Amino acid sequence: MKLYEEGRAPNPRRVRVFLAEKGIEIERVQVDINAKEHYSEEMRRLNPMLRLPFLVLNDGTVIAETIAICRYFEELQPEPVLFGRTPLEKAMIEMWQRRVEQRLMDPVAHAFRHTHPKMAPLEQPQIPEWGEANREKAKWMLTFLEEELGKRPYIAGHDFSVADITLLVAIDFMKLAKLSLTEEHPHLAEWHRRVSSRPSAAA
């Protein structure tokens, strides 16, 4: 199987960190987003959504979308568990994964894509006002997450999970959107230091 990705983009990084946690190594194919290689006819054939990452299985089946890819590998290799063991753990991880993705990672992405000059050729139309509005949404979510991480060691409970991977990548992605943790986020900063020290964070 082959993972089509881009080394600098946040969503492919989420899959790389997930695979590193699992100790899984697979062939990777680099696709240059800035050169619009993901718009090529081959890419359109493999993934008509024109987004990265996507996984091509040995029989030609294509699995796109970051969490779908991670779930596939969770089923192939359950340990270490990153989506939860019990019904409650699974539900809590799913809840926090969605919250972090929709209310932090997506706003950070919109802030970056709609305000950074280099993204103008890829984000059409580029709407700076929308980017600024999403920057404020991201700030609100950081405050929310700060309070939650004062209650437990990881965002979805007592164990590291796929939701923490999404949060790690989202926070690291904030620099490009001109956002950062501040002195108002001590619990979030401490969590970030711990999670960033995991070997998988370098993936």
Residue pairs with C-beta under 8 A, 6 or more apart in sequence:
1 26
1 27
1 55
1 56
1 57
1 58
2 26
2 27
2 28
2 29
2 55
2 56
3 12
3 15
3 26
3 27
3 28
3 29
3 53
3 54
3 55
3 56
3 69
4 28
4 29
4 31
4 43
4 46
4 47
4 52
4 53
4 54
4 55
4 56
5 12
5 15
5 16
5 28
5 29
5 30
5 31
5 52
5 53
6 12
6 30
6 31
6 32
6 33
6 38
6 52
6 53
7 30
8 33
9 33
9 52
10 105
10 109
10 169
10 170
10 172
10 173
11 51
11 52
11 53
11 66
11 169
12 52
12 53
12 66
13 169
13 203
14 66
14 70
14 165
14 166
14 169
15 53
15 66
15 69
15 70
16 203
17 165
17 168
17 169
17 200
17 201
17 203
18 70
18 73
18 82
18 162
18 165
18 200
19 25
19 26
19 73
19 203
20 199
20 200
20 202
20 203
21 80
21 82
21 160
21 165
21 198
21 200
22 73
22 77
22 80
22 82
24 73
24 77
31 37
31 38
31 43
31 52
33 52
33 122
34 118
34 122
36 121
36 122
37 43
38 50
38 51
38 52
39 50
43 50
44 50
46 54
46 56
46 62
47 54
47 62
47 64
49 64
51 64
53 64
53 66
53 69
54 62
54 63
54 64
54 65
54 69
55 62
55 63
55 64
55 69
55 72
56 62
57 63
63 69
63 72
67 97
67 101
67 162
70 82
70 83
70 162
71 83
74 81
74 82
74 83
74 162
81 159
82 160
82 161
82 162
82 165
83 90
83 93
83 94
83 161
83 162
84 90
84 91
84 92
84 93
84 94
84 156
84 161
89 156
89 157
89 159
92 156
92 157
93 156
93 157
93 161
93 162
93 163
95 156
96 155
96 156
96 161
96 163
97 156
97 161
97 162
97 163
97 166
100 145
100 155
100 163
100 166
100 167
100 170
101 166
101 170
103 137
103 141
103 144
104 138
104 141
104 142
104 145
104 167
104 170
104 171
105 166
105 169
105 170
105 173
106 134
107 134
107 135
107 137
107 138
107 141
108 134
108 138
108 170
108 173
108 174
108 177
108 179
109 173
109 177
110 130
110 131
110 134
111 131
111 132
111 134
111 135
111 138
111 177
111 178
111 179
112 119
112 131
112 173
112 176
112 177
113 119
113 122
113 123
113 126
113 131
114 123
114 126
114 127
114 128
114 130
114 131
114 134
115 128
115 131
115 132
115 135
115 177
115 178
116 176
116 177
119 126
120 126
135 177
135 178
135 179
138 174
138 177
138 179
139 179
142 179
142 181
142 185
142 188
143 184
143 185
145 155
145 167
145 188
146 184
146 185
146 186
146 187
146 188
147 187
148 155
149 155
149 187
149 188
149 190
149 191
150 187
152 158
153 191
153 194
154 160
154 161
154 163
154 164
154 191
155 161
155 163
155 164
155 167
155 191
156 163
156 164
160 195
160 198
164 195
167 195
168 192
168 195
168 196
168 201
171 181
171 188
171 192
174 180
174 181
181 188
181 189
181 192
195 201
